[in-house]
């Protein structure tokens, strides 16, 4: 099937044979590159493809003192292919898509004022484009350009005007200025974010509102209870909790109500009710950027991180926990260090300190004398609070390789130590690697490398440490012993870790005489 670029080149070659440069100049002279996306590289790629398909023929020639040039002409098959491609193009029933619609689809996830600012910026461009297109059309008409060229310019001007009119309507609806949509208050309609909790992870919803610095009111209901949280610039500032008013059976269903209470009494209960939302498995939610809390809204005095952490602690079922901790073999790594203001419990800090990108859930549970469920729940809270993230599998393999290799190399020196508990070799490695976030502690690796490092950056640090370790062992026990120890340790590794050894060039740690 001919591409759009193929069709253009076949069409241009129906006029006369041309070389690539001449085709490129024709495209610029006719202004084709103003309404059709094409590059010089794409022209030559298409010409070579058409030649290999037998649709164009190539003839090489050379004028005196000039470089060799290729002239392309249409073959009989190429002419037939041109008409077939024109039939398909002009009679096309292919829908036209606009990439800009993707932004409209995601519009309600952006703060209203920010969205309006960006849409108005786009509208200003569209108006300038429409004016410029119209001016270009008038100039072409006065110049007496071909009717086909004028038709293309008319299309461009028309598209710009239509899109500007459409976007003007979108802005009016969001601003609440559209009389035809007057029933919707400002911020509702297009900017209303709504959904079902069965399809949306509640901590992710809260994080979305916080990271976008949204202002508005989140309402969540399961049919029996209605709870709201009002946000100001992404921070929860107040909340309400109501339940369906009980009414006699012969009466219609009542409204959501809440008993009057002073703030001191209501605040703890309201906060518990809002935290309870984190374990709801069913319910509908909506976030309305046009409302900013009612008179009965009880003030909340907490930041977003403590809000998410506090709510996540209420999660007490496996189905919810397994969204972030799918199995006991899951490995986590630290994403960010907790702020001083984050109110972690002692056991949460203990579990957080155990996360190293190597130990899985079961190992962390054993290390901290906790059950797997207790550990998984804490890891869920820390992950929902953006302190942890699932480990990068490639980094996990790299960390495992490094730790296992370094510790095995260390143990290999035990028979040569005098006395056997002499740790001078390890101490010297630590001293020479003091600039690295890695050290030995009684034969075990303490790895405090930055989780944000790329895999290559991490491998580079590990190569540096292992190179130092190799040189120190060589200095203490001799070249022959360290060489044999290195080769023996490599054989002890699993095939998967041996693959890591080769992939990240760890053979280089022995020096240039042994590099692969």
C-alpha positions as CSV (number, residue, x, y, z in Angstrom):
1,X,0.0,0.0,0.0
2,X,1.3,3.4,-1.0
3,X,1.9,5.9,1.9
4,X,0.9,9.5,1.6
5,X,4.6,10.4,0.8
6,X,4.7,7.7,-1.9
7,X,1.5,9.2,-3.5
8,X,3.0,12.7,-3.5
9,X,6.2,11.5,-5.2
10,X,4.4,9.4,-7.8
11,X,2.2,12.4,-8.5
12,X,5.1,14.7,-9.0
13,X,6.9,12.2,-11.3
14,X,3.8,12.1,-13.6
15,X,4.8,15.5,-14.8
16,X,8.4,14.6,-15.7
17,X,11.5,12.7,-14.5
18,X,13.3,14.4,-11.7
19,X,16.2,13.9,-9.4
20,X,15.8,14.0,-5.6
21,X,17.0,17.6,-5.2
22,X,14.6,18.8,-7.9
23,X,11.7,17.1,-6.2
24,X,12.6,18.7,-2.9
25,X,12.8,22.2,-4.6
26,X,9.4,21.6,-6.2
27,X,7.8,20.8,-2.8
28,X,9.2,24.0,-1.4
29,X,8.3,26.1,-4.4
30,X,4.7,24.9,-4.5
31,X,4.4,25.4,-0.7
32,X,3.5,21.8,-0.2
33,X,5.6,21.6,3.0
34,X,3.3,24.2,4.4
35,X,0.4,21.8,4.6
36,X,2.0,18.4,4.3
37,X,4.6,17.0,6.8
38,X,7.6,15.8,4.7
39,X,11.4,15.9,5.1
40,X,14.3,15.5,2.7
41,X,15.2,12.1,4.4
42,X,11.6,10.9,3.9
43,X,11.8,11.8,0.1
44,X,14.9,9.8,-0.5
45,X,13.6,6.9,1.6
46,X,10.4,6.8,-0.4
47,X,12.3,7.0,-3.7
48,X,14.5,4.1,-2.9
49,X,11.4,2.1,-1.8
50,X,9.5,2.9,-5.0
51,X,12.5,1.9,-7.0
52,X,12.8,-1.5,-5.3
53,X,9.1,-2.0,-5.9
54,X,9.5,-1.3,-9.6
55,X,7.2,1.8,-9.5
56,X,10.0,4.2,-10.5
57,X,13.2,3.6,-12.5
58,X,16.5,5.2,-11.7
59,X,19.0,6.5,-14.2
60,X,22.4,7.8,-13.1
61,X,24.2,10.6,-15.0
62,X,27.1,12.9,-14.5
63,X,27.8,16.3,-16.0
64,X,31.3,17.6,-16.4
65,X,32.8,18.4,-13.0
66,X,29.6,17.7,-11.2
67,X,28.8,14.8,-8.8
68,X,26.8,11.8,-10.1
69,X,23.0,12.3,-9.9
70,X,20.1,9.9,-10.0
71,X,17.1,10.8,-12.1
72,X,13.8,9.0,-11.3
73,X,11.0,8.4,-13.8
74,X,7.7,6.8,-13.4
75,X,7.3,3.3,-14.8
76,X,4.1,1.9,-16.3
77,X,3.4,0.0,-13.1
78,X,4.1,3.2,-11.1
79,X,1.6,5.1,-13.1
80,X,-1.1,2.5,-12.4
81,X,-0.1,2.5,-8.7
82,X,-0.6,6.3,-8.7
83,X,-4.1,6.1,-10.0
84,X,-5.0,3.3,-7.5
85,X,-3.6,5.4,-4.7
86,X,-5.6,8.4,-5.8
87,X,-8.8,6.3,-5.9
88,X,-8.1,5.3,-2.3
89,X,-7.1,8.8,-1.2
90,X,-9.9,10.9,-2.8
91,X,-12.6,8.3,-2.0
92,X,-11.2,7.7,1.5
93,X,-13.6,6.8,4.3
94,X,-10.8,7.1,6.8
95,X,-11.6,9.2,9.9
96,X,-9.5,12.2,10.7
97,X,-8.1,12.2,14.3
98,X,-6.7,15.1,16.2
99,X,-4.0,14.4,18.8
100,X,-5.2,17.5,20.7
101,X,-8.3,15.6,21.7
102,X,-6.1,13.5,24.1
103,X,-5.6,16.6,26.2
104,X,-9.4,17.2,26.2
105,X,-10.0,13.6,27.3
106,X,-7.7,14.2,30.3
107,X,-8.8,17.8,31.0
108,X,-10.7,17.1,34.2
109,X,-7.5,15.8,35.9
110,X,-6.0,19.3,35.6
111,X,-6.8,22.2,37.9
112,X,-9.5,24.4,36.4
113,X,-7.5,27.7,36.4
114,X,-4.5,26.0,34.9
115,X,-6.6,24.3,32.2
116,X,-8.3,27.6,31.3
117,X,-4.9,29.3,31.0
118,X,-3.6,26.6,28.6
119,X,-6.8,26.5,26.6
120,X,-6.7,30.3,26.1
121,X,-3.1,30.0,25.0
122,X,-4.1,27.5,22.4
123,X,-7.0,29.6,21.3
124,X,-4.8,32.6,20.8
125,X,-2.6,30.5,18.5
126,X,-5.6,29.3,16.6
127,X,-6.9,32.8,16.0
128,X,-3.4,33.9,14.8
129,X,-3.3,30.8,12.6
130,X,-6.7,31.5,11.1
131,X,-5.8,35.2,10.4
132,X,-2.5,34.2,8.9
133,X,-4.1,31.5,6.7
134,X,-6.7,34.0,5.5
135,X,-4.0,36.5,4.6
136,X,-2.0,33.8,2.7
137,X,-5.2,32.9,0.8
138,X,-5.9,36.5,-0.2
139,X,-2.3,37.0,-1.3
140,X,-2.5,33.8,-3.4
141,X,-5.8,34.9,-5.0
142,X,-4.3,38.3,-5.9
143,X,-1.2,36.5,-7.3
144,X,-3.4,34.3,-9.5
145,X,-2.3,31.0,-8.1
146,X,-3.8,27.8,-9.4
147,X,-7.3,26.9,-8.3
148,X,-6.1,23.7,-6.7
149,X,-3.5,25.6,-4.6
150,X,-6.3,28.1,-3.6
151,X,-8.6,25.2,-2.6
152,X,-5.9,23.9,-0.2
153,X,-5.4,27.3,1.4
154,X,-9.1,27.7,1.8
155,X,-9.2,24.3,3.6
156,X,-6.4,25.4,6.0
157,X,-8.2,28.7,6.8
158,X,-11.5,27.0,7.3
159,X,-10.0,24.3,9.7
160,X,-8.3,27.0,11.8
161,X,-11.6,29.0,12.1
162,X,-13.6,25.9,12.9
163,X,-11.2,24.7,15.6
164,X,-11.0,28.2,17.1
165,X,-14.8,28.4,17.3
166,X,-14.9,24.9,18.9
167,X,-12.3,25.7,21.5
168,X,-14.0,29.0,22.3
169,X,-17.1,27.0,23.2
170,X,-15.1,24.6,25.4
171,X,-13.6,27.6,27.3
172,X,-17.1,29.1,27.8
173,X,-18.5,25.9,29.2
174,X,-15.6,25.6,31.7
175,X,-15.9,29.2,32.7
176,X,-19.7,28.9,33.1
177,X,-20.3,31.5,30.4
178,X,-22.2,29.3,28.0
179,X,-25.9,30.3,28.2
180,X,-26.9,26.9,26.7
181,X,-25.2,25.2,29.6
182,X,-26.2,27.6,32.3
183,X,-27.4,24.8,34.5
184,X,-23.8,23.8,35.2
185,X,-21.9,26.0,37.6
186,X,-18.4,27.1,36.8
187,X,-16.0,24.1,37.0
188,X,-18.7,21.5,36.5
189,X,-19.5,19.6,33.4
190,X,-16.2,19.2,31.5
191,X,-14.1,19.6,34.6
192,X,-16.0,17.2,36.8
193,X,-13.8,14.2,37.7
194,X,-16.0,11.2,38.6
195,X,-15.8,7.4,38.8
196,X,-16.2,4.2,40.7
197,X,-14.0,3.2,43.6
198,X,-13.9,-0.4,42.2
199,X,-11.9,1.0,39.3
200,X,-9.9,3.6,41.1
201,X,-7.3,3.2,43.9
202,X,-8.3,5.9,46.4
203,X,-4.8,6.9,47.5
204,X,-4.0,7.5,43.8
205,X,-7.0,9.7,43.5
206,X,-5.9,11.8,46.5
207,X,-2.3,11.9,45.2
208,X,-3.6,13.2,41.8
209,X,-5.5,16.0,43.5
210,X,-2.5,16.9,45.6
211,X,0.1,16.8,42.9
212,X,-2.0,18.8,40.6
213,X,-2.7,21.4,43.4
214,X,-6.4,21.1,42.7
215,X,-9.0,23.2,44.5
216,X,-12.5,21.9,44.9
217,X,-14.6,19.3,46.8
218,X,-14.3,15.5,46.6
219,X,-17.6,13.7,47.4
220,X,-17.7,9.9,48.0
221,X,-20.9,7.9,48.6
222,X,-21.8,4.2,48.9
223,X,-25.5,4.9,49.0
224,X,-25.6,4.9,52.8
225,X,-23.0,7.4,53.7
226,X,-21.8,10.6,52.0
227,X,-18.4,12.0,52.8
228,X,-16.6,15.0,51.4
229,X,-13.1,16.5,51.5
230,X,-12.5,20.0,50.3
231,X,-9.0,20.8,48.9
232,X,-7.3,24.1,48.5
233,X,-4.3,24.1,46.3
234,X,-4.0,20.3,46.7
235,X,-4.2,20.4,50.5
236,X,-7.2,18.9,52.4
237,X,-8.7,21.8,54.4
238,X,-12.1,20.6,55.6
239,X,-14.4,17.6,55.5
240,X,-18.0,16.5,56.2
241,X,-19.5,13.1,57.0
242,X,-23.2,12.4,56.6
243,X,-25.5,9.3,56.4
244,X,-28.9,8.7,55.0
245,X,-31.7,10.0,57.2
246,X,-33.8,7.1,58.6
247,X,-37.4,7.5,57.5
248,X,-40.6,5.4,57.9
249,X,-41.1,2.7,55.3
250,X,-44.1,4.5,53.8
251,X,-42.1,7.7,53.2
252,X,-39.6,8.3,50.3
253,X,-35.9,8.0,50.9
254,X,-34.5,11.0,52.8
255,X,-31.5,13.2,52.4
256,X,-28.0,12.7,53.8
257,X,-27.9,14.3,57.2
258,X,-25.3,14.8,60.0
259,X,-26.0,15.8,63.6
260,X,-24.9,19.3,64.7
261,X,-21.8,19.3,66.8
262,X,-19.0,21.7,67.7
263,X,-15.7,21.4,66.0
264,X,-13.8,20.0,69.0
265,X,-16.2,17.1,69.2
266,X,-16.7,16.6,65.5
267,X,-13.1,16.8,64.2
268,X,-11.8,13.4,65.4
269,X,-14.9,11.6,64.2
270,X,-14.8,13.4,60.9
271,X,-11.1,12.5,60.4
272,X,-11.8,8.8,61.2
273,X,-14.7,8.8,58.8
274,X,-12.5,10.3,56.0
275,X,-9.7,7.8,56.8
276,X,-12.3,5.0,56.5
277,X,-12.7,5.9,52.8
278,X,-9.3,4.4,52.1
279,X,-10.7,0.9,52.7
280,X,-14.0,1.3,50.8
281,X,-14.1,-1.2,48.0
282,X,-17.3,0.2,46.4
283,X,-18.7,3.7,46.0
284,X,-18.9,6.5,43.6
285,X,-16.8,9.7,43.7
286,X,-16.8,13.0,42.0
287,X,-14.5,16.0,42.3
288,X,-16.1,19.3,41.6
289,X,-13.7,22.2,41.0
290,X,-16.6,24.6,41.2
291,X,-17.4,24.0,44.9
292,X,-15.2,24.9,47.9
293,X,-16.9,23.4,50.9
294,X,-20.0,24.2,52.9
295,X,-20.6,26.0,56.1
296,X,-20.7,22.7,58.0
297,X,-17.3,21.6,56.7
298,X,-15.1,20.7,59.7
299,X,-11.5,22.1,59.4
300,X,-8.7,19.6,58.9
301,X,-5.2,20.4,60.2
302,X,-2.9,18.0,58.4
303,X,-0.7,17.9,55.3
304,X,-1.3,15.6,52.3
305,X,1.4,13.1,53.2
306,X,0.1,12.5,56.7
307,X,-3.4,12.4,55.3
308,X,-2.5,9.6,52.9
309,X,-0.4,7.8,55.5
310,X,-3.2,8.0,58.1
311,X,-5.8,6.8,55.7
312,X,-3.7,3.9,54.4
313,X,-3.3,2.6,57.9
314,X,-7.0,1.8,57.9
315,X,-6.7,-0.6,55.0
316,X,-7.1,-4.1,56.5
317,X,-7.9,-6.5,53.7
318,X,-5.7,-8.4,51.4
319,X,-7.5,-7.4,48.2
320,X,-6.6,-3.7,48.8
321,X,-3.1,-4.4,50.1
322,X,-2.2,-6.6,47.1
323,X,-2.8,-3.6,44.7
324,X,0.6,-2.4,45.9
325,X,2.1,-5.5,47.6
326,X,1.1,-8.3,45.2
327,X,3.1,-11.1,46.8
328,X,5.6,-12.0,49.6
329,X,8.3,-12.1,46.9
330,X,7.8,-8.4,46.0
331,X,10.9,-6.3,46.5
332,X,10.8,-2.6,47.2
333,X,13.3,0.3,47.1
334,X,13.2,3.7,48.8
335,X,11.8,6.4,46.6
336,X,12.0,9.4,48.9
337,X,13.2,9.8,52.5
338,X,10.5,10.8,54.9
339,X,10.1,14.5,55.8
340,X,10.6,15.5,59.4
341,X,6.9,16.4,59.6
342,X,5.8,12.9,58.5
343,X,4.3,11.1,61.5
344,X,5.7,7.6,61.1
345,X,5.4,5.0,63.9
346,X,8.5,3.3,65.3
347,X,7.6,0.0,63.5
348,X,7.0,1.9,60.2
349,X,10.5,3.5,60.5
350,X,11.9,0.1,61.3
351,X,10.4,-1.5,58.2
352,X,11.4,1.5,56.1
353,X,15.0,1.1,57.3
354,X,14.9,-2.6,56.2
355,X,14.1,-1.8,52.6
356,X,17.3,-2.1,50.5
357,X,16.1,-3.2,47.0
358,X,17.2,-6.7,47.8
359,X,15.1,-8.2,50.6
360,X,11.6,-9.2,49.7
361,X,8.5,-8.9,51.9
362,X,9.1,-12.3,53.6
363,X,12.7,-11.4,54.4
364,X,11.7,-8.0,55.8
365,X,9.0,-9.6,58.0
366,X,11.5,-12.1,59.4
367,X,14.1,-9.4,60.0
368,X,11.6,-7.3,62.0
369,X,9.9,-10.2,63.8
370,X,6.5,-9.3,62.1
371,X,3.9,-11.4,60.4
372,X,3.8,-11.2,56.6
373,X,0.4,-9.5,56.8
374,X,1.7,-6.9,59.2
375,X,4.7,-6.2,57.0
376,X,2.6,-6.1,53.9
377,X,0.2,-3.6,55.5
378,X,3.1,-1.3,56.5
379,X,4.7,-1.6,53.0
380,X,1.3,-0.7,51.5
381,X,1.2,2.5,53.7
382,X,4.7,3.5,52.8
383,X,4.2,2.9,49.1
384,X,0.8,4.7,49.1
385,X,2.7,7.6,50.8
386,X,5.3,7.6,48.0
387,X,8.2,6.7,50.3
388,X,8.6,3.3,48.6
389,X,8.2,1.9,45.1
390,X,8.3,-1.5,43.6
391,X,11.9,-2.4,42.8
392,X,13.4,-2.1,39.3
393,X,13.9,-5.8,38.3
394,X,17.2,-5.0,36.5
395,X,18.5,-3.0,39.5
396,X,17.4,-5.9,41.8
397,X,19.5,-8.4,39.9
398,X,22.4,-5.9,39.8
399,X,22.2,-5.3,43.6
400,X,22.0,-9.1,44.3
401,X,25.0,-9.8,42.1
402,X,27.1,-7.1,43.8
403,X,26.2,-8.1,47.3
404,X,26.7,-11.8,46.7
405,X,30.0,-11.3,44.8
406,X,31.5,-8.8,47.3
407,X,30.6,-10.9,50.3
408,X,31.9,-14.2,48.7
409,X,35.2,-12.5,47.8
410,X,35.4,-11.4,51.4
411,X,34.8,-14.9,52.8
412,X,37.3,-16.4,50.4
413,X,40.1,-14.7,52.4
414,X,39.2,-16.4,55.7
415,X,41.7,-19.3,55.3
416,X,44.5,-16.8,54.7
417,X,43.9,-14.5,57.6
418,X,46.1,-14.6,60.6
419,X,44.4,-14.6,63.0
420,X,41.1,-15.7,61.3
421,X,39.1,-12.9,62.8
422,X,41.5,-10.2,61.4
423,X,39.3,-7.7,59.5
424,X,42.1,-5.4,58.4
425,X,41.4,-6.2,54.8
426,X,37.8,-5.1,55.1
427,X,38.8,-2.0,57.0
428,X,41.2,-1.0,54.3
429,X,38.6,-1.5,51.6
430,X,36.2,0.8,53.6
431,X,38.9,3.4,54.0
432,X,39.7,3.5,50.3
433,X,36.0,3.6,49.4
434,X,35.0,6.1,52.0
435,X,33.7,8.4,49.2
436,X,31.2,5.7,48.2
437,X,27.8,5.0,49.9
438,X,28.9,1.3,50.3
439,X,30.9,-0.4,53.1
440,X,31.6,-3.7,54.8
441,X,30.3,-4.4,58.3
442,X,31.6,-7.7,59.7
443,X,31.7,-9.3,56.3
444,X,28.3,-8.0,55.2
445,X,27.7,-5.3,52.6
446,X,25.9,-2.1,53.7
447,X,24.6,-0.6,50.5
448,X,23.2,3.0,50.8
449,X,23.4,3.9,47.1
450,X,20.8,6.5,45.9
451,X,17.7,4.7,44.6
452,X,17.5,7.4,41.9
453,X,20.7,6.3,40.2
454,X,20.3,4.7,36.8
455,X,21.4,1.1,36.3
456,X,24.5,2.2,34.6
457,X,25.5,4.6,37.3
458,X,24.9,1.9,39.9
459,X,27.0,-0.6,38.0
460,X,29.8,2.0,37.8
461,X,29.8,2.5,41.6
462,X,29.8,-1.3,42.1
463,X,32.7,-1.7,39.7
464,X,34.7,0.9,41.6
465,X,34.1,-0.8,44.9
466,X,34.9,-4.3,43.6
467,X,38.1,-3.0,41.9
468,X,39.2,-1.6,45.2
469,X,38.4,-4.8,47.0
470,X,40.3,-6.8,44.4
471,X,43.4,-4.6,44.7
472,X,43.3,-4.7,48.5
473,X,43.0,-8.5,48.6
474,X,45.8,-8.7,46.1
475,X,48.0,-6.5,48.3
476,X,47.3,-8.6,51.4
477,X,47.4,-12.1,50.0
478,X,49.0,-12.0,46.6
479,X,48.0,-12.0,42.9
480,X,47.6,-15.7,42.5
481,X,45.3,-16.1,45.4
482,X,43.0,-13.2,44.5
483,X,42.9,-14.4,40.9
484,X,41.8,-17.9,42.0
485,X,39.3,-16.5,44.5
486,X,37.8,-14.3,41.8
487,X,37.3,-17.2,39.4
488,X,36.0,-19.5,42.1
489,X,33.4,-16.9,43.2
490,X,32.3,-16.3,39.6
491,X,31.6,-20.1,39.2
492,X,29.6,-20.1,42.4
493,X,27.1,-17.6,41.1
494,X,23.8,-18.6,39.6
495,X,23.5,-18.4,35.7
496,X,21.4,-15.3,36.1
497,X,23.9,-13.5,38.2
498,X,26.7,-14.6,35.8
499,X,24.8,-12.9,33.1
500,X,24.8,-9.7,35.1
501,X,28.6,-10.1,35.5
502,X,29.0,-10.1,31.7
503,X,26.4,-7.5,30.8
504,X,27.9,-4.8,33.1
505,X,31.5,-5.7,32.4
506,X,32.5,-6.6,35.9
507,X,35.5,-8.5,34.6
508,X,37.1,-5.1,34.3
509,X,37.5,-5.0,38.1
510,X,40.6,-7.2,37.7
511,X,42.4,-4.6,35.7
512,X,43.3,-4.3,32.0
513,X,45.3,-7.5,31.9
514,X,42.1,-9.5,32.5
515,X,39.5,-7.5,30.6
516,X,37.3,-9.3,28.2
